[in-house]
Amino acid sequence: MRDLSPIGLSRPASFAVRDTKLSCQTLQEKRAQSRHWSGGAYVELLEALTNMKFILVSTLGRVIIAAALCSAATFAVAQESTNQVAVKTDWSVFTEENPKECWGVSSPKETVNTRDGAPVSVRRGDILLFVTFRPGGAGGEVSFSGGYPFETGSTVKIDIEGTAFDLFSDGEWAWPASATDDAALLAALKGGTTAVLSGQSGKGTKTKDTFSLRGFTAAMDEAASRCK
């Protein structure tokens, strides 16, 4: 089992959100709008969001775009978290108190990168699958960090033993199109053993990341119970 604290490190790493040119409330509003837009309007929205500079910086100096983590208007624009509260097989659970948030996170067991059908070696950042809970929220919110900027306007496919879902993408992040899709995806994840996420970069590189779902349900129950 690989311990996540929170990004596959042997001990917790400290994170801080920096460059707060736009509030997370504004980002949440735009994310909500993206769930109703399509076509050119959606592409324009993605291009605008790409210019946002919310970044999550680890103590090892690695960075990942943190826009999708601002999926609620109350998400703090400057926070740190080293509070791992549980490990459930291949999933870890973290909490924060100000504001109150709880999330489960895991990294892939296998990663395959190809271009024109042939395997290639590419440099990627942290590859993580998150589910976040907040008090009073409708349920868990799924988000995925691919470790590279997805092709503008593209979707990321998540396949759970033949049941597939599409995630909207923005920069290095992707998430379900609606709260209803979040709920359906969570139900499928709880009933599965592996989840395969497939994406594509603007340079044509295709990625396939396989996540274990061992311990997923227990981690979700733990996170949800801590954020009632």
C-alpha positions in Angstrom: 0.0 0.0 0.0 1.2 3.5 -0.8 0.7 6.0 1.9 -0.6 9.4 0.8 0.2 12.3 3.0 -1.3 13.8 0.9 0.5 13.1 -2.3 2.2 9.8 -2.0 4.9 11.0 0.5 6.0 9.0 3.5 4.9 11.8 5.8 2.4 14.7 5.5 3.5 17.6 3.3 2.4 21.2 3.9 0.4 22.9 1.2 -0.5 26.6 0.7 -2.8 28.2 -1.9 -1.1 31.3 -3.3 -1.8 34.1 -5.7 -5.3 35.0 -4.8 -6.2 37.3 -7.8 -9.6 35.8 -7.9 -11.6 34.4 -5.0 -12.7 30.8 -4.8 -16.2 32.0 -4.7 -15.8 33.5 -8.1 -14.2 30.2 -9.3 -17.2 28.2 -7.9 -19.6 30.5 -9.7 -17.7 29.9 -13.0 -17.6 26.2 -12.4 -21.4 26.2 -11.8 -21.9 28.1 -15.1 -19.7 25.6 -16.9 -22.2 22.9 -16.0 -24.8 24.7 -18.1 -22.7 26.0 -21.0 -21.6 24.1 -24.1 -19.7 24.5 -27.4 -17.8 27.7 -28.0 -19.1 29.4 -24.8 -17.7 26.6 -22.7 -14.3 26.7 -24.5 -14.1 30.4 -23.9 -14.9 29.8 -20.2 -12.1 27.2 -20.0 -9.6 29.6 -21.7 -10.5 32.3 -19.1 -10.2 29.8 -16.2 -6.8 28.7 -17.5 -5.5 32.2 -16.8 -6.2 31.8 -13.1 -3.2 31.2 -11.0 -4.4 29.3 -8.0 -1.5 26.9 -7.2 -0.9 24.4 -4.5 2.7 24.2 -3.5 4.2 21.3 -1.6 7.2 21.3 0.7 9.1 19.6 -2.0 8.6 22.5 -4.4 6.2 20.6 -6.7 3.1 22.5 -7.9 -0.3 21.5 -9.1 -3.2 23.7 -10.2 -5.7 23.9 -7.4 -8.7 25.5 -9.0 -10.9 22.4 -8.8 -10.2 22.2 -5.0 -12.2 25.5 -4.7 -15.4 23.7 -5.5 -17.2 25.5 -2.7 -17.5 29.2 -2.2 -16.2 28.8 1.4 -12.9 27.3 0.4 -10.1 29.3 2.0 -7.7 31.0 -0.3 -4.8 30.5 2.1 -4.7 27.2 4.0 -2.4 24.5 5.0 -3.2 20.9 5.7 -1.0 18.2 7.3 -3.9 16.6 9.2 -4.1 13.0 7.9 -6.8 11.4 10.1 -7.1 7.9 8.6 -5.7 5.4 6.1 -8.2 3.0 4.5 -6.1 0.5 2.5 -5.3 2.5 -0.7 -7.1 5.7 0.3 -6.1 8.4 2.9 -8.5 10.8 4.7 -7.6 14.4 5.6 -9.5 17.1 7.4 -9.3 20.9 7.8 -11.1 23.1 10.4 -11.1 26.6 9.0 -13.3 26.2 7.0 -14.4 22.7 7.8 -13.5 20.3 5.0 -12.8 16.5 4.8 -11.5 14.6 1.8 -10.3 11.2 0.7 -7.4 11.0 -1.8 -5.4 8.3 -3.6 -2.7 8.0 -6.3 -2.7 5.6 -9.2 -1.3 2.1 -9.1 -0.5 2.2 -12.8 0.1 5.0 -15.3 0.4 4.5 -19.1 1.4 7.4 -21.4 1.1 7.0 -25.2 1.5 9.1 -28.3 0.4 7.9 -31.8 -0.3 4.5 -30.2 3.3 4.1 -28.9 4.4 4.3 -25.2 6.2 7.5 -24.4 8.1 8.9 -21.4 6.5 12.2 -20.2 7.0 14.4 -17.2 3.9 14.7 -15.1 3.1 16.4 -11.8 1.0 14.8 -9.0 -1.7 12.4 -10.2 -4.5 12.4 -7.7 -8.2 11.4 -7.3 -10.1 13.4 -4.7 -13.5 13.3 -3.1 -14.3 16.3 -0.9 -17.0 16.8 1.7 -18.2 19.9 3.6 -20.8 20.3 6.4 -24.2 20.9 4.9 -23.1 19.9 1.4 -25.2 17.8 -0.8 -22.6 15.0 -0.9 -19.0 14.2 -2.0 -17.5 16.2 -4.8 -15.1 14.3 -7.1 -12.1 15.9 -8.7 -9.0 14.6 -10.6 -5.6 16.1 -11.0 -3.8 14.6 -14.1 -0.4 16.2 -13.6 -0.5 18.0 -16.9 -2.8 20.5 -18.7 -5.6 18.7 -20.5 -6.4 19.6 -24.1 -8.6 22.7 -24.0 -12.3 21.8 -24.2 -11.6 18.1 -23.8 -13.2 15.7 -21.3 -11.5 13.1 -19.1 -13.1 9.6 -19.1 -13.4 7.6 -15.9 -14.2 3.9 -16.4 -15.2 1.7 -13.5 -15.4 -1.9 -14.8 -17.4 -0.9 -17.9 -19.4 2.0 -16.4 -18.1 5.2 -17.9 -18.4 8.9 -17.0 -17.1 12.1 -18.6 -15.4 14.8 -16.5 -15.1 18.4 -17.7 -11.5 19.6 -17.6 -9.8 22.9 -16.8 -6.1 23.1 -16.8 -4.7 20.1 -14.9 -8.1 19.4 -13.2 -11.3 17.6 -14.1 -14.7 17.1 -12.4 -18.2 15.9 -13.0 -20.7 18.2 -14.8 -23.3 18.2 -12.1 -24.1 17.2 -8.5 -26.2 14.4 -9.9 -23.2 13.1 -11.9 -21.1 13.4 -8.7 -23.6 11.2 -6.9 -23.8 8.6 -9.7 -20.0 8.5 -10.0 -19.6 8.0 -6.2 -22.1 5.1 -6.3 -20.1 3.5 -9.1 -16.8 4.0 -7.3 -18.1 2.4 -4.1 -19.2 -0.6 -6.1 -16.0 -1.1 -8.1 -12.5 -2.4 -7.6 -10.6 -0.1 -10.0 -11.1 3.2 -11.7 -9.3 4.0 -15.0 -9.1 7.7 -15.9 -8.1 8.6 -19.5 -7.2 12.1 -20.7 -5.3 13.8 -23.5 -2.9 16.7 -23.5 -2.8 19.6 -26.0 0.3 17.9 -27.6 -1.6 14.7 -28.3 -0.2 12.6 -25.4 -2.9 10.2 -24.1 -2.8 9.1 -20.5 -4.4 6.2 -18.7 -4.2 6.1 -14.9 -5.5 3.2 -12.9 -6.6 3.7 -9.3 -7.3 1.0 -6.8 -10.7 1.3 -5.0 -9.7 -0.9 -2.1 -10.7 1.1 1.0 -12.6 3.7 -1.0 -16.0 3.2 0.7 -14.5 3.1 4.1 -12.5 6.3 3.3 -15.7 8.0 2.1 -17.6 7.0 5.1 -14.8 8.4 7.3 -14.6 11.7 5.5 -18.4 12.2 5.4 -18.8 11.4 9.1 -16.1 14.0 10.0 -17.9 16.7 7.9 -21.5 16.3 9.0 
